[in-house]
Each structure stands twice: as structure tokens, then as C-alpha cells.
């Protein structure tokens, strides 16, 4: 058996960050992954430019059954710390809406940076390695059996991610390890994911595919996001939908304001005053794409002149624009989800170093646990922060 101080299973964002951090502390670190390439999810993120963090990271940007769990790690390794690392490596980046930071060139630069850091820290990475069994022996050491060699270690870190994007190799392996050692795993489901139409909705709205509009979307629990809404062949997508999907449960309605930042009633009354003989169809087309207007409202209503609309019709019109309420069929699931909601119960882990409270030397970092961030670089920041927290302790 080959012995190492620390073995990390998973060569993704959290695993690589943990490896470099532990390596710089003088720990003998080995990273194992069955993938052909390290950081595969990083490479495709942000349209290939990697939204690697956000300027404004707060605990409120994360979903977790224990709202306080993320505070310690996020406070000790901030987005500014990761930005400093990016700048040290000469990676050029830019800021987009809502504080999101992206590489100017390619997500490959982030992976290259992490691999360089691991190399400098002396951490060894072995890819194309299948993990067959993990156990703890009588000496308190972990034994990791692979298709190639057998290893022992003092500290074992699970950084295997969640179930989102199975085509990139996502698997429930981390949950199985947790359950094997008696840790509780909370139910999982797809997060940051597009919605799908019911069959009758599909017939009505599929022709709108490709249309994007500003929106404010509200979930049943009152959570609200103001970002773009995108119509697709399969359903609704866009940043606002992906965000709200984290707060949605099957069968619940979502409320969509198609005129965010304005008072629809006042706007309609002003149109009636200014252009009384204009058709409602043409009036609404000043605000919304005509195809969307025609899909949302009855033909007979759209053909009316504004001064023909009775008070009740104007009220209903304003309500339909400001609070278009719709119950979607479901989501596209893990296939296109950016994160996995749920996972290893954080009550089982130390918020300071991500170690299991019941199994000494066993750590879980990144997406495998019940922590999910909003869209916009927050999930990567959790990978960096939780990876550093464990890396400083293993």
C-alpha cells in the first residue's frame, strides 16, 4: 500500500483548491479522479469563460438547511482572496451584471492556475483512476482501493460534486461514502435548471422560442429575482428562471412580472390618454415582443382600441402583465442543471473545517454537501472557500 497524509477524491474546483492549500502546509497530498481531465465542470462554465466568483458574496446567496453553516468558511476565504490569486497568475477578467466575474479569454486559464498551484504545492494528481472501495482500518487510517493501486491516508477528503450534468461524469459516489460512514444525506434534486412546459402550454408557447425579455419572477415563498427570462422549445429558461428554480417545488405556481420596475396600471392609463385610438396589440408591442403579446392575450381583446377597454379589462390587463401566473410541468432535471440541491447534511460536518463530526479525518467539500449558491459565481466561491477550509485542517 502507498501511504499519503491526505487523499482527495475529486479533481474539480473544490478538490484542487483543497489540494494546493494542504500541499502548501507541507502535507503529502494525492488527488484521485476517474475523469480524463481535471476541472471538467470549470471548463464548460460561463460559456467557456468561467464565472469564477462574484464581487458581492454573502451567506444569503446560498441555500442550506442550516443557514449559518456557510458563514465561517466564506468569511475566512473571501471572493477578494480568490481574485487576488487570479491576478497573481496574470489572468485577465471582467465584471458583468450583479458582480459576476468572468475570464476575458478562457476557463482553461482557471484550471491551468489550479493545476499550477497544485504542482507548486507538491500535490500529485492521478486521473483515469477508478475508486473501488474506501474503508477505515484498525489503525484509524483510511484505505482507498482503486483499479490500479491501494492507498492509505490519515485524512480523506470527498470532493466528488453532485448529480448535475452527468455527461461530465457526475455521480452519487460522495453520498454513498457518507452513508457508508453513517452520515445523513438529505434528498437531492436539480437546481439552477430550466422549466418545462405542460403539453397544452407547449403548443401555445413553443413558437416563442428564442424570445428573451426582462422580468421579475417570484416564487411561492416570496423569493424574487429580476433578470432575463428566455422562452425555449422545451419551456422557460434564462437567469431569472434558473435562480427561481432553486426555490420552486413541483406543482407550485410562479409569478412573472413582464414590466419590471414600472407600474403597469399607470402605464396603461397613460397610453389610453395619449393614444386612445391605438389598438391594444400595437400599444403592448411598445413594451413586449408582438409574438409574446399575441400568445398571452385573446385576439378579440388585442384588436380593441385603447379607449374601448372598460375599467375591469384595464385592471385585468395590468394584473396579467405584472403577475402572469403559470404552473410549469417540471424541470429539465440533472441533465442541464448547474447544481444539485440537497446532499450531505451540514449538521454532520464542522462549519470551520468541513470534517465529519462523527468520523475523524473524513472531510466533505464543495457541491457534495447540502450547500448551493445562486447563479453568478457563488457555487465556485463555495468550492474555493470550503476547499481552503478543509485544506487548512487536513
Protein Blocks (a to p, Z undefined) as FASTA:
>chain_A
ZZdfbdcehjdfklmmmmmmmmmnopacddddfbfbehklmmmgghhnopabcfbdcfkl
pccfblklmmmmmmmmcfklmmmmmmmnopacdddehhiacdfkbmklmmmmmmmmmmmn
opacdehiacfbdcddfkopacdddfkbccddfbdcdfebpmehklnopafklmmmmmmn
opacdddddehiaddddfklmmmmmmmgoiacddddddfkopacdddddddfklcgdjkl
mmmmmmccehiacdddfbghiafklmmmmmmmmmmmbcfklmmmmmpcfklmmmmpcfkl
mmpcfklpcfklmmmmmmmmmmcccddfbdnbjmlocbdeedjdfklpcfklopafklgh
iacehjlbccdddehhjmmmmmmmmmmmmmmmZZ
